């Protein structure tokens, strides 16, 4: 089977690494990929959002399946683009329809979906310029801190959590005035939920589904969960507090109502559902949906799955996922992210990365790298994800941190406290 994987980050390198182990795979292409994906497949210089270019390549290369890594092509409707093109309709796309992708593309849509299907989540109010006064009244009614979310995709930067009411009112107006562009023309105000977060991942063909290992990621740039939010500084799996009893609550109250809700609403969904959860006194509440795997959670979840990933994707395409069972490696997996100096603010690219030859026996997933003049150089804020196994979380973390010391580039930074809060 010839597969095209869309994307270029650590998530896509982990997916490419996992798919490359399948006996069902004959050739793997990654568009556009990075220096790491080039080691397990063939990179092609195509923008995943340029559907015409994707179509041309798919037809010319006789691709049998397209797997979508990032959210933007899904929100833009790549699934529907294939389905509605006579030349492409026979090629399965692993990812939801444009309607299904609204679960991530619109916070308001997702909250209404949860409310409609009785899925536990925080109280909320969608606000536009037409009901600003109602929004301010809602802010004054709820307790601090105040949560403001841009309704649309804002590159992970559209969520503000503020402790001061007057600041929250000012920021609400600024968001509606275009602080995050079109993404914040609607702002969802949410009640703040105080607890501990984790991520749960489901793969579904629309009816059948399998639950993958859970993970917890670390978003803040600074030690002790301080500083600005990032795309993710590391992750661990399994999550110690997510015991069998808690995960049963998650399945009964969240996973099943979500999958059943998609069917009830006649939403075509063949791909991953990422459920961002928070545990409050051991009770699960949904913070958000994503319509793809998380990053860096993918880098700890996929290494713990023993199944053939291509086989699972084939079952999604054929609607036979209910015949599959996920086999999980019982070891802990931990990921530590190496990032560029200055990230998540301004940072420089093109820094030469050294030490990769010293860690060839380790799981090194490239996130923001590129090959230039025969050298691997930095090409993003998050540069490399280092994943390790261990009998315990501590053992795995020690290995990840040891590996982090061996790889170097100018401005390298990583958090040395990943997983220490659990």
Buried (B, 14 or more C-beta within 10 A) or exposed (E): BBBBBBBBBBBBBBBBBBBBEBEBBEBBBBBBBBBBBBBBBEBBEBEBBEBEBBBEBBEEBEBBBBBBBBBBBBBBBBBBBBBEBEEBEEBBBBBBBBBBBBBBBBBBBBBBBBEEBEBBBBEBBBBBEEEBEBBBEBBEEBEEBBBBBBBBBBEEBBBBBBEEBEEBBEBBBBBBEEBBEEBBBBBBBBBBBEBBBBBBBBBBBBBBBBBBBBBBBBBBBEEEEEBEBBBBBBBBBBBEEBEEEBBEBBBEBBBBBBBEBBEEEEBBBBBBBBBBBBBBEEEBBBBBBBBBBBBBBBBBBBBBBEBBBBEBBBBBBEEEBEEBEBEBEEBBBBBBBBBBBEBBEEBEBEBEBEBBEEBEEBBBBBBBBBBBEEEBBBBBBBBBBBBBBBEEBEBBBBBBBBBBEBBBBEBBBBBEBBBEEE
